[in-house]
Amino acid sequence: MKRSTSFGTIEKLIERNGEVVTELLYFEREGRGHAHDSWENCYILSGSGWIMVGEKKVAVRTGDVCCIPPQTNHWMIPESHLEILLVYSLKTGS
């Protein structure tokens, strides 16, 4: 189900045992800093912008991949828009 957020929209695509595995995000505005217990693999489907990974600012555009380690603060900053397929994997402590 697609829902509106502070940055644009988010849609859960795959959920397993109550945990989200894959999401589709559409950024119209800058997101907020957060972290996860698992790897976050970001596939840029369209648009361009930046992904803040800890203190590092990673430029991304259509076709790029950015992998964010567990427990790393991160957020997305679209240039005009940024559509990202997220796949979470290898939850720590599992």
C-alpha positions as CSV (number, residue, x, y, z in Angstrom):
1,M,0.0,0.0,0.0
2,K,1.4,3.4,-1.0
3,R,1.2,6.2,1.6
4,S,2.3,9.8,1.8
5,T,5.3,10.8,3.9
6,S,7.1,14.0,4.9
7,F,9.5,13.5,1.9
8,G,7.1,12.1,-0.8
9,T,5.6,8.6,-0.9
10,I,6.5,5.1,0.3
11,E,5.1,1.7,-0.8
12,K,5.9,-1.6,0.9
13,L,6.4,-4.2,-1.8
14,I,7.5,-7.3,0.0
15,E,7.1,-8.2,3.7
16,R,8.4,-11.4,5.3
17,N,7.5,-12.6,8.9
18,G,6.3,-9.1,9.7
19,E,9.4,-7.3,8.5
20,V,9.7,-5.2,5.3
21,V,12.1,-6.6,2.8
22,T,11.5,-4.3,-0.2
23,E,10.1,-0.8,-0.5
24,L,9.6,1.8,-3.3
25,L,10.3,5.4,-2.2
26,Y,9.7,8.5,-4.2
27,F,11.4,11.6,-2.8
28,E,10.2,15.1,-3.6
29,R,11.8,16.6,-0.6
30,E,14.8,15.8,1.7
31,G,14.3,12.9,4.0
32,R,15.3,12.7,7.7
33,G,18.2,10.9,9.3
34,H,17.6,7.4,10.5
35,A,19.3,4.0,10.8
36,H,18.3,0.3,10.4
37,D,19.5,-3.0,11.9
38,S,20.0,-4.4,8.4
39,W,21.8,-3.5,5.2
40,E,19.8,-1.1,3.0
41,N,20.5,-1.6,-0.6
42,C,19.3,1.4,-2.7
43,Y,18.7,1.0,-6.4
44,I,18.1,4.4,-8.1
45,L,15.2,3.9,-10.6
46,S,14.9,7.5,-11.7
47,G,16.0,11.0,-10.9
48,S,19.2,12.2,-9.2
49,G,20.4,13.6,-5.9
50,W,22.5,12.5,-2.9
51,I,22.4,9.9,-0.2
52,M,24.0,10.9,3.1
53,V,25.7,7.8,4.5
54,G,27.1,8.8,7.9
55,E,29.3,11.8,7.2
56,K,29.7,10.9,3.5
57,K,27.6,12.6,0.7
58,V,27.1,10.1,-2.2
59,A,25.9,11.5,-5.5
60,V,23.4,9.2,-7.2
61,R,21.4,9.1,-10.4
62,T,19.3,6.7,-12.5
63,G,21.0,3.2,-12.6
64,D,23.2,3.7,-9.5
65,V,23.3,1.5,-6.5
66,C,24.2,2.6,-3.0
67,C,24.6,0.1,-0.1
68,I,24.2,1.5,3.5
69,P,25.6,-0.6,6.4
70,P,23.6,-1.5,9.4
71,Q,23.4,1.1,12.2
72,T,24.6,3.9,9.9
73,N,22.7,7.2,10.0
74,H,21.5,8.1,6.5
75,W,19.0,10.1,4.5
76,M,18.2,11.0,0.9
77,I,18.2,14.4,-0.8
78,P,16.6,14.6,-4.2
79,E,17.8,17.1,-6.8
80,S,14.3,17.4,-8.4
81,H,13.0,13.9,-7.6
82,L,14.5,10.6,-6.6
83,E,12.8,7.2,-7.0
84,I,14.5,4.4,-5.1
85,L,13.9,0.7,-4.7
86,L,15.1,-0.4,-1.3
87,V,16.0,-4.0,-0.4
88,Y,16.9,-4.8,3.2
89,S,19.2,-7.7,3.9
90,L,21.2,-9.6,6.5
91,K,19.7,-8.2,9.7
92,T,22.4,-8.0,12.4
93,G,22.0,-10.4,15.2
94,S,20.1,-12.9,13.1
